[in-house]
Amino acid sequence: MGSERIRNGRGHRSFRRQREILKRRGLPCAWCGKPIDYSAPPNDPLAFTADHVIPIAGGGSLHKGELQPMHRMCNAKKGSSMPVRIRQAS
C-alpha cells in the first residue's frame, strides 16, 4: 500500500464533519429525549457528544446518518451497546 490512504468513512475528519452537522441541527438527545446544551464545556455531563448508532467495534462506520446527538452522560450510560431491534411476532 505504501503511502496510499484508504478512505472508508471511518476517519477522524469524517467524524468531525458529521459531528458539526449534528451540532448545527440542534437536535435533542437521542437517548433521553431532553434538550442538549450545545454551548456547555466538553467535560460537562449535559454537553453534546456525537454517538455512533452502530458502534465502530460492532461494524459501524461514520457514513452519513450513522451518528446521533447525545448528552455526554447518556452516551456514557449507553456505552458500546448495539441498538435494540424489535422483530414482529409471528
C-alpha angles and dihedrals in degrees: 000000000000113000095347116123123217112219107203101149093257096101127114093245091058090049093050092048093051091043091055091050090054091047092054091051091059095211124172123255112291091214105047102012094230124129118273122227098229091185095055118114113264094252094054113110090230095048122118121268129172111234126202108238088209109029116242087236088057095052100274125142139194098256118137113294098021097100127074132188118254141164112256091244093048090050089051091051092049092049114171096326118142121241114267115251116206114204124204115255115251 
